[in-house]
């Protein structure tokens, strides 16, 4: 059967982006499943696409925005490149679906949307009307409610995110990696470490990321102030942003990865850490179904998190290594990128 041609709409194509850098690997794997791939994004950065991939930017530069200019260029591109694609995959941004839905319907181009977020609105429902299928990862995703929705693997490049024997893990190193926003509940981590530090010494807590807006910046400043008030300044390190492709070394060097997000937020960082055989602590109940009970704590419960951290710190080297291998096996078997792209191609090529 002749492979079809795919149009992808996404926000960024930049391997150095701390949040969306992973999508370059998605494009690479999808290019092997389709004859040709056209990518339209809001902005581009460093990226070397495969030979059958063309990338077009809507022109965002330096944070400046002109919505009308973006929309006009978007409409021009999806029409002028219409012979280069048979179907459409919108990644996360439902606005693309709303802007192009009628045009693609008129051109008889099937539309598929990937949206995995625990919140949504009537606009999410409207955008889904233009879609043949809506893909999600978490059962708590807002889009999981639609009949046309389909659950998919998280899509982790396990060839890249893997255990590196040349990097020694520090079993007393606790890692957080993600946006430093109120929804990530860093305050719970601080309160937990306040308890843990009374009994455990030689700890280090590494926080990689940055606040996404002004209100989040105020939140982070409050967190830093609390760290100093509790006398934890010598163990908490705010390390800033790091490109996605550099995080593999950070995962490999860390003993415990902590994610404090609620149900519905399937943060990819959790699975990337697992793929690197790093022990994880999560409060997402749906993820807890996959793990040992020692790796789960109740959302927003700092006392329980403190107990879980202390339990993991007391494990011997062999137990930690066994946990790590089990966690990687879960990702390889259920959430590998190649598995995801094969399933996406199978569904969209029907």
C-alpha angles and dihedrals in degrees: 000000000000113000116244129234119248135207115203124196116196141148104246140007104197125123089205095057110115094217108026101028089105091069092075087069090049091054091049093053094043090052088065091056097049136053093233135359126206117192125198116187140165093243140358136212136164110348137133107206124206116261094262094052127090121189125201125186125211086219109256110162133173094353093294116136138200109174095189092052091049093049094049092049090046092054092046093051098047089049099041092047094044093116090054096064139046099187141016134233116192112198114212098311107100089184089077090056092049093048097045103028099098093042093052090045090053091048091046093238111153112233126212125183132203110205123156111170131122094229132059143146143213087288089062089053091047092050090050090059089070092051130090089202136006117208127208139163107207122061086221092059113124090236094055088086095071121095091224092054121110129194116233139184117271092247107233120177095231092178087065101031101059142119112289111205092201091066118073117218117230103218091200094053116104118199134201118179125178143062113335094228131136091254089064090062100220087164088070091053091051092050091048093050090049086063097039094050090062090068106020126060136192092042127153126194115198119195116191119187143055138247114270098215145004095277090052090050089057089049092052092048088053090051091051090049091051091049090055093045090054092048093244097125092110094059103035116080122184101205102178128220124339129186113258093241091058095053093081089076091049093051091048093052095047128089102201129021114203125200117181100183122129129242113300098038108101096184110199090217089072092059093041089055091047091051088056089054093248117150112246136206116202139172096200104113094207091056091047088067087071098047145067110268089244089069097057134074135176115271112264094005108128094177092056091045090052091052092049092049091051091049092053092045089058094054118110122243095259094052091050091050091049091051090050094053092048092051092050091050090056091055095044093048100040112018109030118140094233089053090051097048092048091052093046092049092047092053097042096044095058 
